[in-house]
Amino acid sequence: MKHSLKIKWAILFICHGFFMVGVGKPIEVDGPLKLQESRSGLPNFFAKLEAIDSVTVAFLGGSITAAGSGWRDQTMAWLQQHFTGTKIDQVNAGIGGTGSDLGVFRLKKDVLVHHPDLIFVEFAVNDNGRAPETVHRTMEGIVRQIWKADPQTDICFVYTMMADMAPALVEGKLTKTMQAMEAIADHYGIPSVFLGEEVIRLYSQKELLFRGIPDEHPGKTVFSKDGVHPYAETGHRLYAEVLKKALTAMQAVGNLGADRLRDAFDASNWEDAKMIAANDLIKERKWEMVTTKDSVLKTYLVEGFPGLLRGRAADRPAITLKFVGRLVGLYDIVGPGTGQIDIYIDGQLAEQKKRFDKHCTYYRPQYFYKLDMSTGQHTVTFRISDERFDKMDILKQGNHEIADWDGYRSYDCYIGYVLCLGEIAL
C-alpha cells in the first residue's frame, strides 16, 4: 500500500555540454577501469519507488544529458515502465558546456529547489584535464550540498566518454578525472557506473565507429557524428542499456539511512558555493533588464537567467558584491555582440575579461571565476568596459568567416549571476 503523502524525487545527472570544457585536453589515465561500483547502493530511492505515489527525476548537466530522446529520456521511459505503480516526473536541467565547477554553484537553483531524492552526477568529459584536487573539491561540494539539504537523497556518479578516451579505456584504465571522482565516491560510499561499457566492448571488437554518418557505414554501429555527442539510437541507447542493468543490480544493495555526511575528504571543498542573481546586488549606472521579448537573445536563454541584466559598453555600468570568502566569478551569456568586463577586487583592477571567444557566432551561457584570492572579506566590482578589440581576429581562430558583421558591432555584456565561495556580507 502506497502512502497517501506524495513525495517528489529527483535524479540529477550533471554532465557535459556542446563546447566541452574537457575536449582538446590531454587524456591522462590512472587506476583500473571499474564498470560498476555499487558501494552503499540506492536504498532510499528504491524503497520510495515501492512506497509512494509520485517521484520526480531531474537531470542537471550539459548537452549530452539535455539531448532529447537521449539516455536521459530513455532511462526515464524504462523507469516508468519498470515501476508502473509510481508516477515519475522529470526535471531537465541540462546546460551545455558546463562542468562540475559550475554544477556546484547552480545545484541549489536548478536542482535542490525541486527537493531531489536521487541524484546521478556526470562530469567525466567536461572535467577532463582539470587538476584532480579541483575535481575532488567541486564533486565533494556537490555531494555535501545535496546531503545537507536532504540526507536521505541517494546519489550515483555516472561516467560517459568521448572518442579520445577510447585507447586508455580499452586497456582497462580510468582517466585521471574519473579516478578523482572515484576517490569521492569511495569516501562517501556513493555508487558509480561507467556508461561506456558496451561502447568500449563494441569498439574493441571493431563493431563500432566513434565518428561518422550511420548510412555511410552499413553493418557498423556509429556512436556519434563528432566523437562526443552520441546519436540517440546508438550511443545514447548503449549508455541507457548499461544504466538500466546497473540500476537493476542495485535494487538489493544497501540499507536505509538518514545521515551519511562524514568528515570531508578535502576541507577546502566547494560546499560553500553561492550563486547570487545580479539584479539582487548593488548596481551602478544604467542597466537594462532583459525579458523574453528581447530582440537579441532567444527566449530559452532569458528564461535560464531570471533577472538577467544587459549593460551597454558606452554606459560602463557596474555591479558590486561584498562577501567573506576565497573565490568570485560570473555566470553570464556570451555571443556576437558581447565585449569585455573589468574586475575590481578591493578597489584594484584585478583582471580584464573578454566575454567573446572563437565560438561566439551565437549566444550561449558561459562562466568564469578567479581562484587567486586570499580568504577574507572582499568587495568585488564587475564593470562593463568600453574597450574594443578585434573580434574578427578571434573568430578566425575557430575557422569562422562572417558575412554579416552587424550583430558583432556592439560590445555590451550580460550578467546573470555572481559566483562566490563563502558568505555574503551585509
N, C-alpha and C positions, 0 to 999 in steps of 0.2 A: 504494500500500500504506500503510495507516494504521499509525502507531507503536503498539507494544503498551502503552506508557505512556499512561494516560488522564489528561488534564489537564482540570480543570474550569475553565470560563469563566463570566464573569458580565457581563451587560449591565445597567447601572444606569440607571434612569430616575428622576430626582429632580424631583418636580413638586408640584402644589398639592393643597390639602385642602378639606374641605367648608365650613368657615368660612374663606374665603380671606383670607390676610393682605393681599393687594393689592386686594380688591374694595372699591369705595366710594372709593378714592383716585383723584385725577385722572390721566387718561391723558396722559402727556407724550410727544411724538414727537420723533424726532431721527434723521436719516440715512435713506438709501434702503432700502426693503424688499428683502431678499435671500431668495429662495425656497430656495436651497441653496448652500452653500459647501463643496466637497469638501476644500479645503486639502490636508493630508497624508494624508487618507483613513483607512481602517481596515485596513491591510495585514496586521497580525498576526492580526486576527480572521478574515479570510477565508483566510489561509494555514493556520491551525489547523483551521478547519472542513473543509479538504480533507485534513489530515494526521493527525488524531487521532480517537478513537472517541467521546469524550464531552465535551460542553461544558455550562456552566451559564449560564443567562440570568437575571440578577437585576434586579429593579425596585425602586428606592428612591424614594419620592415621597409624594404626597398622594392624595386621594380619586379624582381623575381617573385616575391611574395604577393605583391599587388596585382600581378598579371591575372587578368580574367581567364577563367577556365583552367588555371594552373593548379599546382599541387595544393594550394590553399583551398580552392573550390572543390577539388577532387577529394581532399581529406574531409571537408565538410559534408559532402554528399555521402561518403562512406560512414561517417559518424551517425548521420541521421538515419541511414538505412540499418545500421547495426544496433542503434538504441532507439527503436521506434516509439517507445513509450514516453520519450522526453523531447520536448520542443527545443531545438538547438538553434539559437540565433547567432549571427556573425557580425563582428566589427572589423572592417578592413581599414587598418591604419598604416598601410604601406606607403612609404615615400621614397622615391628613387634617389640614389646617390648618397646614402647616409650609412654610417657605421654605428658601432656601439657608443662612440664618443658623442653622438647626438642623441642616440636612443636613451641614454641615461638622463638626459635633460628633458626630453619630451615624454618620457614614460608616464608621468602623472597626468598631463593634459590629454594625451592620446589614448591611454590605456587604463590607468588606475581609476579614473573617474567613472569607468564602467564596472567597477568592483570585480576585477578579474579573479578567477579561482584556479585556472590552469594556464600557464604561460610557456609557450615554446619560443626560445630565443635563438636567432640565427644571424650571425655576422661574419662567418668564416671567410667569405670572399672579400667583403668590403673592408674588413680589418686586416687583410693580408698586407704584410710588410711593416706593420706597426710594431714597435718595441713590445716584447712580451709583458713588461711591467705596466705599460699603458693599457694593454688588453686586460690584464688582471684587475686594474683599478676600475675601468669602465664596466666590465662584466660583473664584478663584485658589487659595484654601486647599484646596478640594476637589480641584482638578487636581493640586496639588503633593503632597497626601497620597496620592493614587492612585499617582502615578509614583514616589514614594519607597517605597511598598510593593511595587510591581512596575512597572519602567519599560517592560515590554512590553505593558502594558494599553492598549488603544485606548479613546479617549473621543470621544463625539459629543454636542454640545449640541442639544436639540430644543425648539422653542417652540410651545406651544399658545396658545390665546387665549380671550377672553370677549367677549360682545356689545359692551361699551363700547369695545373696541379697534377695532371694525369701521370706523368712519369714517376713522380715520387709515390703517389697513391698506389700505383700498380706494384711498386716494390714493397708495399705494406708499411709505408711511413706516413705519419701525420705531418702536416705543415706546422711551423712554429706557432702560428696563430691558433690553430686547433689545439695544439698542446697547451698553450696558455689558457685556453678556455677549459680544457680538461682539468687543469690544476684547480680552477674554481669549482668545477663540478665535483671533483673528488673531495674538496674541503667541505662542501655543504651537502654531499650525498645526492646531488642532482643527476637524474638520468640524462644520457646523451645518445644521439642517433646520427650516424653518418648516412645521409640520404643518398649518397652517390654509390652505394654498394653495387647495385645492379648495373649502373653506368660503367663502373670500372670493370666488372666481370665481362660485359659485352665488348668493351673496348679491348681488353686483353685477349679476347678470342677473335679479334678483328671483325666483329659483327656490328660495331658502332663507330660512326664518324662524329667528331665533335662539331665540325663546321660543314655547312652545305645546304643545298636545296633538296628536300626529300625526293622529289620527282626525278632528279638527276642521278640518284643513286639507288636504283631498284635492288631489293634484296638486302639493303643495309638499313640499320636504324640510325637516323641522323638526329643527333642530340639538339642542335641549335643552329642558327644562322651565323652567330658570332663567337661561338665557343663559351658563352657565358649565360645568355638568356634562353632557357630551353623552349622548344616547341611544346605546346600543350599535350599533343598526342604521343610524344616520345619522351623527351627529358623530364617534363613535369609528371607524366604518368609513372615513369620509373621512380622518381622521388616519392610520389604518393604511395606507390605499392610498398616501398620499403618502410615508410612510416606506418602504414596500416599494419604490417606484420609486427613491427616493434610495439605498437600500442596494444595489439592483441596479446603479445607475450608479457606485457607489463601489468595486465589486469589482475594477476595473482601476486604481485610484488608489493612489499611494504606494509607498514602498519599506520593506522590513522594517528595523526599527531597534531598538536596545536601550535607549538612554538619551536621552530627549527633554526632560529638565529643562534650563532655561536660567535666566539671571538673572531675578529676579522682576519682574513688571510693577509691583507695588506692594510695597515692602519690608515694609509693615505688614499684609500679608495674613494670613489666619487659618489658616495651615497648622499652627500650634501648638495648635489647638483640642483640648481634652481633655474627656472625659465620664467622671465618676467615680461609681460606684454609691454611693448614700447610705449603704448598710449597711456600706461599707468605711471610712467616715470616723469621726471622733471623735464619739461620741454622749453626750448628757447627759440625764438623767432617763428617763422611761419612753417607749419606742417599741414599736409593735406591728408585727410582720412580717405583711404581707398575703399570703394564699395564694389559690389558685384556688377554694377553697371559701368564699370571703368572701361574706357575705350582702348587701353593698352594691355592690361592683364586679363587673362582668361578667368572665368568665374571660379574654377576649381582652385586656382592659386589663391584668390582672395578669400575663399571660404576656409582655406587651411590656415589663415593668419587673421583671426578676429582682431580688429584694432590695428590693422596694417597701416603704416604711415609712409607717405612719399614726401621726400624733401627735395626741393629744386636746388640745383647747384648754385644758381645765381643768388639765392636767399641765404645760403650757408647756415641752415638751421641745425640745432643740436639737441640731444637728449643726454641726461646725466643720471648715473646710478651711484648711490653710496652703499657700500657693503663691507662686511668684515669677512675676509676670505683670501683665496690664493689664485683665482683664475677668473677671467672675464672674456666674453665673446659675443658674437651676434648670430642670430638665425634670421636670414633675410631672403631676398629674391634678387637674382642677377639676370641680366639679359642684354639685348641690343642697346637699350637706352640708359644703362647704368654706368656710374662713374667711380668715384673714389670717396672713401671715408677716412678722416683724420681722427686718430685715437689719442686722447689726452688722459694720462694716469697721474693723479695727484697734481694736476696743473701743468704737467710737462708733456709735450708732444712725444709720444712713445712710438707711433707707427703710422704710416700712411698706407691704407689697404685698398688696393684696386678691387672693385666689385665687378670685374669684367675679365673673362678669360677666353681661351681659344674655342670654347664650345658655345659662346654667347650669340648664337644665331636665333635663339628663342629664350623665353623667360622660364626660369626654374628655381626651386628653393636651393639655398646654399647656406653654409655656415663656416665660421672660423672662431678661434679662441687664442688667447695668449697664455702661455704656461710660465713665463719667466717673471712671475710676480712674487714678492715676499708675502708671507701670510700676515695679515693685519687689516686695519681699516683703510679703505681706499675710496677715492672719488674718481669715477671714470666718466669721461665725456666723449660721445661719438658725434663728430661734426661732419656734415656733408661738405666736401671740398668743391671749389670751383675750378680746380686744376684740370686741364685737359691733357689727354695723351693719345697716342696713335693707335686707334682701335684696329685699323687695317693691318698693321704690323703684327698685332696679337692674333688676329683671326687667321693670318697666313700660317701660323704655327699649327693650326688644325686643318690646314689644306682647304680653307673656305674662301671662295670667291663670291663677293657680294655684288649683285647687280644694282640693287636699290638701297641707297645709304640713308634714306630719310629717317628710318627708325633708329639709326645709330648716332644721330647728331646731338642728342641730349646726353647729359652726364648727371642725371638725377639718381637718387638712391632710395631703396625701400628698406624699412626696418620693421620686422615683425616682433621679435623677442630679443631680449638681452639674456645671455647665459652667464651664470657665475657659480663658483663653488664657494659656499659659505652662507652667511646670514645677511639679510637686508638690514641696513642701518636706517633707523627712523630719524 
